[in-house]
Amino acid sequence: MENLIKALQILLKYGNPKYPTCCEHDTLYICGIKFSDVSAEDIEKLEELGFNKGDDDNFYSFRYGSA
């Protein structure tokens, strides 16, 4: 849980969407924050924490999705 909180704190610097996440097919998606708006340094940290670039300029994680 600690790493998920760290990732969300990083993403909070780039926005505070009303509905920030959604889950489907064991994947957690970050909604309302564009991958292209996030600094390279923060992208590197997010990748270490289990988040990757999605097809729609967003972030996703298999690590924190539903099971």
PDB file with one MODEL, atoms N, CA, C and O in Angstrom:
MODEL        1
ATOM      1  N   MET A   1       0.810  -1.188   0.000  1.00  0.00           N
ATOM      2  CA  MET A   1       0.000   0.000   0.000  1.00  0.00           C
ATOM      3  C   MET A   1       0.863   1.265   0.000  1.00  0.00           C
ATOM      4  O   MET A   1       0.491   2.279  -0.592  1.00  0.00           O
ATOM      5  N   GLU A   2       1.999   1.196   0.660  1.00  0.00           N
ATOM      6  CA  GLU A   2       2.883   2.365   0.746  1.00  0.00           C
ATOM      7  C   GLU A   2       3.291   2.867  -0.637  1.00  0.00           C
ATOM      8  O   GLU A   2       3.302   4.074  -0.875  1.00  0.00           O
ATOM      9  N   ASN A   3       3.628   1.950  -1.554  1.00  0.00           N
ATOM     10  CA  ASN A   3       4.053   2.368  -2.891  1.00  0.00           C
ATOM     11  C   ASN A   3       2.905   2.968  -3.693  1.00  0.00           C
ATOM     12  O   ASN A   3       3.123   3.878  -4.493  1.00  0.00           O
ATOM     13  N   LEU A   4       1.703   2.479  -3.495  1.00  0.00           N
ATOM     14  CA  LEU A   4       0.543   3.064  -4.163  1.00  0.00           C
ATOM     15  C   LEU A   4       0.339   4.498  -3.684  1.00  0.00           C
ATOM     16  O   LEU A   4       0.069   5.388  -4.490  1.00  0.00           O
ATOM     17  N   ILE A   5       0.466   4.724  -2.396  1.00  0.00           N
ATOM     18  CA  ILE A   5       0.316   6.073  -1.848  1.00  0.00           C
ATOM     19  C   ILE A   5       1.403   6.994  -2.389  1.00  0.00           C
ATOM     20  O   ILE A   5       1.125   8.146  -2.726  1.00  0.00           O
ATOM     21  N   LYS A   6       2.626   6.507  -2.476  1.00  0.00           N
ATOM     22  CA  LYS A   6       3.718   7.304  -3.052  1.00  0.00           C
ATOM     23  C   LYS A   6       3.400   7.694  -4.490  1.00  0.00           C
ATOM     24  O   LYS A   6       3.608   8.841  -4.885  1.00  0.00           O
ATOM     25  N   ALA A   7       2.900   6.746  -5.268  1.00  0.00           N
ATOM     26  CA  ALA A   7       2.565   7.020  -6.668  1.00  0.00           C
ATOM     27  C   ALA A   7       1.453   8.062  -6.766  1.00  0.00           C
ATOM     28  O   ALA A   7       1.527   8.974  -7.591  1.00  0.00           O
ATOM     29  N   LEU A   8       0.441   7.933  -5.941  1.00  0.00           N
ATOM     30  CA  LEU A   8      -0.667   8.886  -5.972  1.00  0.00           C
ATOM     31  C   LEU A   8      -0.215  10.281  -5.543  1.00  0.00           C
ATOM     32  O   LEU A   8      -0.723  11.277  -6.058  1.00  0.00           O
ATOM     33  N   GLN A   9       0.727  10.365  -4.614  1.00  0.00           N
ATOM     34  CA  GLN A   9       1.258  11.671  -4.209  1.00  0.00           C
ATOM     35  C   GLN A   9       2.024  12.329  -5.353  1.00  0.00           C
ATOM     36  O   GLN A   9       1.955  13.546  -5.527  1.00  0.00           O
ATOM     37  N   ILE A  10       2.746  11.540  -6.124  1.00  0.00           N
ATOM     38  CA  ILE A  10       3.436  12.083  -7.297  1.00  0.00           C
ATOM     39  C   ILE A  10       2.403  12.592  -8.301  1.00  0.00           C
ATOM     40  O   ILE A  10       2.524  13.708  -8.808  1.00  0.00           O
ATOM     41  N   LEU A  11       1.406  11.790  -8.583  1.00  0.00           N
ATOM     42  CA  LEU A  11       0.390  12.167  -9.570  1.00  0.00           C
ATOM     43  C   LEU A  11      -0.418  13.380  -9.129  1.00  0.00           C
ATOM     44  O   LEU A  11      -0.892  14.137  -9.975  1.00  0.00           O
ATOM     45  N   LEU A  12      -0.583  13.579  -7.852  1.00  0.00           N
ATOM     46  CA  LEU A  12      -1.336  14.716  -7.327  1.00  0.00           C
ATOM     47  C   LEU A  12      -0.717  16.044  -7.753  1.00  0.00           C
ATOM     48  O   LEU A  12      -1.424  17.046  -7.855  1.00  0.00           O
ATOM     49  N   LYS A  13       0.583  16.066  -8.001  1.00  0.00           N
ATOM     50  CA  LYS A  13       1.245  17.293  -8.468  1.00  0.00           C
ATOM     51  C   LYS A  13       0.722  17.728  -9.832  1.00  0.00           C
ATOM     52  O   LYS A  13       0.867  18.891 -10.210  1.00  0.00           O
ATOM     53  N   TYR A  14       0.119  16.809 -10.567  1.00  0.00           N
ATOM     54  CA  TYR A  14      -0.311  17.082 -11.942  1.00  0.00           C
ATOM     55  C   TYR A  14      -1.825  17.221 -12.076  1.00  0.00           C
ATOM     56  O   TYR A  14      -2.340  17.351 -13.187  1.00  0.00           O
ATOM     57  N   GLY A  15      -2.522  17.194 -10.982  1.00  0.00           N
ATOM     58  CA  GLY A  15      -3.964  17.386 -11.018  1.00  0.00           C
ATOM     59  C   GLY A  15      -4.637  16.666  -9.873  1.00  0.00           C
ATOM     60  O   GLY A  15      -4.055  15.801  -9.218  1.00  0.00           O
ATOM     61  N   ASN A  16      -5.886  17.050  -9.650  1.00  0.00           N
ATOM     62  CA  ASN A  16      -6.670  16.460  -8.578  1.00  0.00           C
ATOM     63  C   ASN A  16      -8.064  16.153  -9.129  1.00  0.00           C
ATOM     64  O   ASN A  16      -9.047  16.760  -8.704  1.00  0.00           O
ATOM     65  N   PRO A  17      -8.152  15.206 -10.080  1.00  0.00           N
ATOM     66  CA  PRO A  17      -9.441  14.927 -10.708  1.00  0.00           C
ATOM     67  C   PRO A  17     -10.468  14.403  -9.699  1.00  0.00           C
ATOM     68  O   PRO A  17     -10.128  13.728  -8.727  1.00  0.00           O
ATOM     69  N   LYS A  18     -11.724  14.736  -9.963  1.00  0.00           N
ATOM     70  CA  LYS A  18     -12.801  14.318  -9.073  1.00  0.00           C
ATOM     71  C   LYS A  18     -12.926  12.797  -9.022  1.00  0.00           C
ATOM     72  O   LYS A  18     -13.188  12.234  -7.959  1.00  0.00           O
ATOM     73  N   TYR A  19     -12.742  12.133 -10.151  1.00  0.00           N
ATOM     74  CA  TYR A  19     -12.794  10.672 -10.249  1.00  0.00           C
ATOM     75  C   TYR A  19     -11.452  10.191 -10.790  1.00  0.00           C
ATOM     76  O   TYR A  19     -11.316  10.008 -12.000  1.00  0.00           O
ATOM     77  N   PRO A  20     -10.457   9.981  -9.928  1.00  0.00           N
ATOM     78  CA  PRO A  20      -9.075   9.785 -10.376  1.00  0.00           C
ATOM     79  C   PRO A  20      -8.704   8.384 -10.848  1.00  0.00           C
ATOM     80  O   PRO A  20      -7.669   8.210 -11.492  1.00  0.00           O
ATOM     81  N   THR A  21      -9.521   7.385 -10.544  1.00  0.00           N
ATOM     82  CA  THR A  21      -9.145   6.023 -10.920  1.00  0.00           C
ATOM     83  C   THR A  21     -10.340   5.240 -11.435  1.00  0.00           C
ATOM     84  O   THR A  21     -11.494   5.578 -11.170  1.00  0.00           O
ATOM     85  N   CYS A  22     -10.034   4.188 -12.175  1.00  0.00           N
ATOM     86  CA  CYS A  22     -11.034   3.177 -12.518  1.00  0.00           C
ATOM     87  C   CYS A  22     -10.292   1.851 -12.675  1.00  0.00           C
ATOM     88  O   CYS A  22      -9.108   1.826 -13.012  1.00  0.00           O
ATOM     89  N   CYS A  23     -10.991   0.767 -12.432  1.00  0.00           N
ATOM     90  CA  CYS A  23     -10.412  -0.570 -12.538  1.00  0.00           C
ATOM     91  C   CYS A  23     -11.240  -1.398 -13.500  1.00  0.00           C
ATOM     92  O   CYS A  23     -12.469  -1.339 -13.491  1.00  0.00           O
ATOM     93  N   GLU A  24     -10.559  -2.164 -14.324  1.00  0.00           N
ATOM     94  CA  GLU A  24     -11.232  -3.152 -15.152  1.00  0.00           C
ATOM     95  C   GLU A  24     -10.222  -4.205 -15.570  1.00  0.00           C
ATOM     96  O   GLU A  24      -9.070  -3.892 -15.872  1.00  0.00           O
ATOM     97  N   HIS A  25     -10.652  -5.418 -15.585  1.00  0.00           N
ATOM     98  CA  HIS A  25      -9.809  -6.545 -15.998  1.00  0.00           C
ATOM     99  C   HIS A  25      -8.462  -6.554 -15.277  1.00  0.00           C
ATOM    100  O   HIS A  25      -7.410  -6.700 -15.900  1.00  0.00           O
ATOM    101  N   ASP A  26      -8.514  -6.396 -13.957  1.00  0.00           N
ATOM    102  CA  ASP A  26      -7.318  -6.447 -13.100  1.00  0.00           C
ATOM    103  C   ASP A  26      -6.306  -5.348 -13.392  1.00  0.00           C
ATOM    104  O   ASP A  26      -5.112  -5.525 -13.152  1.00  0.00           O
ATOM    105  N   THR A  27      -6.769  -4.226 -13.903  1.00  0.00           N
ATOM    106  CA  THR A  27      -5.896  -3.105 -14.211  1.00  0.00           C
ATOM    107  C   THR A  27      -6.450  -1.844 -13.567  1.00  0.00           C
ATOM    108  O   THR A  27      -7.636  -1.544 -13.702  1.00  0.00           O
ATOM    109  N   LEU A  28      -5.598  -1.109 -12.869  1.00  0.00           N
ATOM    110  CA  LEU A  28      -5.966   0.181 -12.297  1.00  0.00           C
ATOM    111  C   LEU A  28      -5.544   1.263 -13.284  1.00  0.00           C
ATOM    112  O   LEU A  28      -4.381   1.321 -13.684  1.00  0.00           O
ATOM    113  N   TYR A  29      -6.481   2.117 -13.676  1.00  0.00           N
ATOM    114  CA  TYR A  29      -6.201   3.229 -14.575  1.00  0.00           C
ATOM    115  C   TYR A  29      -6.283   4.540 -13.810  1.00  0.00           C
ATOM    116  O   TYR A  29      -7.145   4.711 -12.949  1.00  0.00           O
ATOM    117  N   ILE A  30      -5.386   5.460 -14.126  1.00  0.00           N
ATOM    118  CA  ILE A  30      -5.428   6.812 -13.585  1.00  0.00           C
ATOM    119  C   ILE A  30      -6.146   7.677 -14.608  1.00  0.00           C
ATOM    120  O   ILE A  30      -5.746   7.737 -15.770  1.00  0.00           O
ATOM    121  N   CYS A  31      -7.191   8.336 -14.177  1.00  0.00           N
ATOM    122  CA  CYS A  31      -8.022   9.150 -15.065  1.00  0.00           C
ATOM    123  C   CYS A  31      -7.777  10.634 -14.793  1.00  0.00           C
ATOM    124  O   CYS A  31      -7.647  11.049 -13.642  1.00  0.00           O
ATOM    125  N   GLY A  32      -7.717  11.410 -15.842  1.00  0.00           N
ATOM    126  CA  GLY A  32      -7.627  12.858 -15.691  1.00  0.00           C
ATOM    127  C   GLY A  32      -6.227  13.415 -15.576  1.00  0.00           C
ATOM    128  O   GLY A  32      -6.065  14.624 -15.407  1.00  0.00           O
ATOM    129  N   ILE A  33      -5.212  12.579 -15.661  1.00  0.00           N
ATOM    130  CA  ILE A  33      -3.821  13.048 -15.649  1.00  0.00           C
ATOM    131  C   ILE A  33      -3.124  12.443 -16.863  1.00  0.00           C
ATOM    132  O   ILE A  33      -3.062  11.223 -17.012  1.00  0.00           O
ATOM    133  N   LYS A  34      -2.604  13.305 -17.723  1.00  0.00           N
ATOM    134  CA  LYS A  34      -1.972  12.844 -18.962  1.00  0.00           C
ATOM    135  C   LYS A  34      -0.507  12.462 -18.719  1.00  0.00           C
ATOM    136  O   LYS A  34       0.235  13.166 -18.034  1.00  0.00           O
ATOM    137  N   PHE A  35      -0.126  11.344 -19.294  1.00  0.00           N
ATOM    138  CA  PHE A  35       1.266  10.890 -19.244  1.00  0.00           C
ATOM    139  C   PHE A  35       2.180  11.984 -19.785  1.00  0.00           C
ATOM    140  O   PHE A  35       3.246  12.240 -19.224  1.00  0.00           O
ATOM    141  N   SER A  36       1.768  12.624 -20.865  1.00  0.00           N
ATOM    142  CA  SER A  36       2.608  13.626 -21.523  1.00  0.00           C
ATOM    143  C   SER A  36       2.820  14.884 -20.686  1.00  0.00           C
ATOM    144  O   SER A  36       3.716  15.672 -20.990  1.00  0.00           O
ATOM    145  N   ASP A  37       2.022  15.094 -19.644  1.00  0.00           N
ATOM    146  CA  ASP A  37       2.188  16.258 -18.770  1.00  0.00           C
ATOM    147  C   ASP A  37       3.139  15.995 -17.603  1.00  0.00           C
ATOM    148  O   ASP A  37       3.512  16.928 -16.891  1.00  0.00           O
ATOM    149  N   VAL A  38       3.526  14.767 -17.402  1.00  0.00           N
ATOM    150  CA  VAL A  38       4.334  14.380 -16.238  1.00  0.00           C
ATOM    151  C   VAL A  38       5.815  14.434 -16.598  1.00  0.00           C
ATOM    152  O   VAL A  38       6.211  14.020 -17.688  1.00  0.00           O
ATOM    153  N   SER A  39       6.627  14.943 -15.684  1.00  0.00           N
ATOM    154  CA  SER A  39       8.066  15.075 -15.938  1.00  0.00           C
ATOM    155  C   SER A  39       8.726  13.711 -16.111  1.00  0.00           C
ATOM    156  O   SER A  39       8.238  12.703 -15.600  1.00  0.00           O
ATOM    157  N   ALA A  40       9.829  13.694 -16.830  1.00  0.00           N
ATOM    158  CA  ALA A  40      10.575  12.451 -17.055  1.00  0.00           C
ATOM    159  C   ALA A  40      11.030  11.847 -15.730  1.00  0.00           C
ATOM    160  O   ALA A  40      11.011  10.627 -15.565  1.00  0.00           O
ATOM    161  N   GLU A  41      11.434  12.685 -14.795  1.00  0.00           N
ATOM    162  CA  GLU A  41      11.876  12.208 -13.475  1.00  0.00           C
ATOM    163  C   GLU A  41      10.727  11.504 -12.742  1.00  0.00           C
ATOM    164  O   GLU A  41      10.918  10.440 -12.152  1.00  0.00           O
ATOM    165  N   ASP A  42       9.543  12.104 -12.786  1.00  0.00           N
ATOM    166  CA  ASP A  42       8.404  11.495 -12.109  1.00  0.00           C
ATOM    167  C   ASP A  42       7.918  10.234 -12.831  1.00  0.00           C
ATOM    168  O   ASP A  42       7.458   9.290 -12.189  1.00  0.00           O
ATOM    169  N   ILE A  43       8.019  10.216 -14.150  1.00  0.00           N
ATOM    170  CA  ILE A  43       7.660   9.005 -14.897  1.00  0.00           C
ATOM    171  C   ILE A  43       8.553   7.849 -14.471  1.00  0.00           C
ATOM    172  O   ILE A  43       8.082   6.727 -14.284  1.00  0.00           O
ATOM    173  N   GLU A  44       9.835   8.125 -14.320  1.00  0.00           N
ATOM    174  CA  GLU A  44      10.778   7.090 -13.885  1.00  0.00           C
ATOM    175  C   GLU A  44      10.379   6.545 -12.503  1.00  0.00           C
ATOM    176  O   GLU A  44      10.382   5.334 -12.283  1.00  0.00           O
ATOM    177  N   LYS A  45      10.038   7.448 -11.584  1.00  0.00           N
ATOM    178  CA  LYS A  45       9.618   7.023 -10.247  1.00  0.00           C
ATOM    179  C   LYS A  45       8.325   6.207 -10.313  1.00  0.00           C
ATOM    180  O   LYS A  45       8.191   5.187  -9.637  1.00  0.00           O
ATOM    181  N   LEU A  46       7.380   6.664 -11.130  1.00  0.00           N
ATOM    182  CA  LEU A  46       6.102   5.959 -11.261  1.00  0.00           C
ATOM    183  C   LEU A  46       6.299   4.563 -11.847  1.00  0.00           C
ATOM    184  O   LEU A  46       5.624   3.617 -11.440  1.00  0.00           O
ATOM    185  N   GLU A  47       7.213   4.433 -12.794  1.00  0.00           N
ATOM    186  CA  GLU A  47       7.505   3.109 -13.359  1.00  0.00           C
ATOM    187  C   GLU A  47       8.075   2.184 -12.293  1.00  0.00           C
ATOM    188  O   GLU A  47       7.726   1.005 -12.245  1.00  0.00           O
ATOM    189  N   GLU A  48       8.945   2.708 -11.439  1.00  0.00           N
ATOM    190  CA  GLU A  48       9.497   1.907 -10.337  1.00  0.00           C
ATOM    191  C   GLU A  48       8.394   1.474  -9.368  1.00  0.00           C
ATOM    192  O   GLU A  48       8.493   0.427  -8.728  1.00  0.00           O
ATOM    193  N   LEU A  49       7.347   2.290  -9.271  1.00  0.00           N
ATOM    194  CA  LEU A  49       6.236   2.009  -8.365  1.00  0.00           C
ATOM    195  C   LEU A  49       5.134   1.173  -9.026  1.00  0.00           C
ATOM    196  O   LEU A  49       4.115   0.883  -8.400  1.00  0.00           O
ATOM    197  N   GLY A  50       5.340   0.789 -10.285  1.00  0.00           N
ATOM    198  CA  GLY A  50       4.411  -0.126 -10.932  1.00  0.00           C
ATOM    199  C   GLY A  50       3.443   0.480 -11.917  1.00  0.00           C
ATOM    200  O   GLY A  50       2.500  -0.194 -12.331  1.00  0.00           O
ATOM    201  N   PHE A  51       3.636   1.735 -12.314  1.00  0.00           N
ATOM    202  CA  PHE A  51       2.751   2.382 -13.284  1.00  0.00           C
ATOM    203  C   PHE A  51       3.445   2.511 -14.632  1.00  0.00           C
ATOM    204  O   PHE A  51       4.651   2.748 -14.705  1.00  0.00           O
ATOM    205  N   ASN A  52       2.665   2.350 -15.697  1.00  0.00           N
ATOM    206  CA  ASN A  52       3.179   2.413 -17.065  1.00  0.00           C
ATOM    207  C   ASN A  52       2.322   3.342 -17.902  1.00  0.00           C
ATOM    208  O   ASN A  52       1.231   3.739 -17.494  1.00  0.00           O
ATOM    209  N   LYS A  53       2.835   3.687 -19.095  1.00  0.00           N
ATOM    210  CA  LYS A  53       2.091   4.533 -20.041  1.00  0.00           C
ATOM    211  C   LYS A  53       1.024   3.700 -20.732  1.00  0.00           C
ATOM    212  O   LYS A  53       1.295   2.618 -21.253  1.00  0.00           O
ATOM    213  N   GLY A  54      -0.190   4.225 -20.727  1.00  0.00           N
ATOM    214  CA  GLY A  54      -1.290   3.569 -21.422  1.00  0.00           C
ATOM    215  C   GLY A  54      -1.410   4.051 -22.859  1.00  0.00           C
ATOM    216  O   GLY A  54      -0.699   4.967 -23.273  1.00  0.00           O
ATOM    217  N   ASP A  55      -2.296   3.444 -23.610  1.00  0.00           N
ATOM    218  CA  ASP A  55      -2.510   3.799 -25.012  1.00  0.00           C
ATOM    219  C   ASP A  55      -3.149   5.171 -25.188  1.00  0.00           C
ATOM    220  O   ASP A  55      -3.005   5.791 -26.242  1.00  0.00           O
ATOM    221  N   ASP A  56      -3.845   5.646 -24.176  1.00  0.00           N
ATOM    222  CA  ASP A  56      -4.586   6.907 -24.284  1.00  0.00           C
ATOM    223  C   ASP A  56      -3.903   8.047 -23.535  1.00  0.00           C
ATOM    224  O   ASP A  56      -4.585   8.895 -22.960  1.00  0.00           O
ATOM    225  N   ASP A  57      -2.560   8.087 -23.530  1.00  0.00           N
ATOM    226  CA  ASP A  57      -1.801   9.135 -22.848  1.00  0.00           C
ATOM    227  C   ASP A  57      -2.138   9.175 -21.356  1.00  0.00           C
ATOM    228  O   ASP A  57      -2.223  10.244 -20.752  1.00  0.00           O
ATOM    229  N   ASN A  58      -2.325   7.996 -20.780  1.00  0.00           N
ATOM    230  CA  ASN A  58      -2.656   7.900 -19.359  1.00  0.00           C
ATOM    231  C   ASN A  58      -1.700   6.918 -18.684  1.00  0.00           C
ATOM    232  O   ASN A  58      -0.747   6.442 -19.302  1.00  0.00           O
ATOM    233  N   PHE A  59      -1.958   6.625 -17.431  1.00  0.00           N
ATOM    234  CA  PHE A  59      -1.171   5.655 -16.677  1.00  0.00           C
ATOM    235  C   PHE A  59      -2.050   4.476 -16.305  1.00  0.00           C
ATOM    236  O   PHE A  59      -3.260   4.614 -16.127  1.00  0.00           O
ATOM    237  N   TYR A  60      -1.420   3.310 -16.190  1.00  0.00           N
ATOM    238  CA  TYR A  60      -2.122   2.123 -15.712  1.00  0.00           C
ATOM    239  C   TYR A  60      -1.161   1.281 -14.890  1.00  0.00           C
ATOM    240  O   TYR A  60       0.056   1.447 -14.965  1.00  0.00           O
ATOM    241  N   SER A  61      -1.730   0.373 -14.102  1.00  0.00           N
ATOM    242  CA  SER A  61      -0.925  -0.547 -13.306  1.00  0.00           C
ATOM    243  C   SER A  61      -1.641  -1.872 -13.155  1.00  0.00           C
ATOM    244  O   SER A  61      -2.829  -1.915 -12.838  1.00  0.00           O
ATOM    245  N   PHE A  62      -0.912  -2.956 -13.385  1.00  0.00           N
ATOM    246  CA  PHE A  62      -1.433  -4.294 -13.095  1.00  0.00           C
ATOM    247  C   PHE A  62      -1.234  -4.620 -11.613  1.00  0.00           C
ATOM    248  O   PHE A  62      -1.942  -5.459 -11.056  1.00  0.00           O
ATOM    249  N   ARG A  63      -0.283  -3.962 -10.992  1.00  0.00           N
ATOM    250  CA  ARG A  63       0.068  -4.253  -9.601  1.00  0.00           C
ATOM    251  C   ARG A  63      -1.061  -3.910  -8.628  1.00  0.00           C
ATOM    252  O   ARG A  63      -1.259  -4.604  -7.631  1.00  0.00           O
ATOM    253  N   TYR A  64      -1.796  -2.841  -8.920  1.00  0.00           N
ATOM    254  CA  TYR A  64      -2.802  -2.344  -7.975  1.00  0.00           C
ATOM    255  C   TYR A  64      -4.233  -2.548  -8.473  1.00  0.00           C
ATOM    256  O   TYR A  64      -5.171  -2.029  -7.868  1.00  0.00           O
ATOM    257  N   GLY A  65      -4.415  -3.290  -9.559  1.00  0.00           N
ATOM    258  CA  GLY A  65      -5.753  -3.535 -10.080  1.00  0.00           C
ATOM    259  C   GLY A  65      -6.523  -4.518  -9.212  1.00  0.00           C
ATOM    260  O   GLY A  65      -5.968  -5.137  -8.305  1.00  0.00           O
ATOM    261  N   SER A  66      -7.774  -4.646  -9.498  1.00  0.00           N
ATOM    262  CA  SER A  66      -8.616  -5.551  -8.725  1.00  0.00           C
ATOM    263  C   SER A  66      -8.248  -7.000  -9.022  1.00  0.00           C
ATOM    264  O   SER A  66      -7.649  -7.298 -10.055  1.00  0.00           O
ATOM    265  N   ALA A  67      -8.605  -7.883  -8.124  1.00  0.00           N
ATOM    266  CA  ALA A  67      -8.289  -9.307  -8.327  1.00  0.00           C
ATOM    267  C   ALA A  67      -9.515 -10.148  -8.093  1.00  0.00           C
ATOM    268  O   ALA A  67      -9.456 -11.372  -8.214  1.00  0.00           O
TER     269      ALA A  67
ENDMDL
END
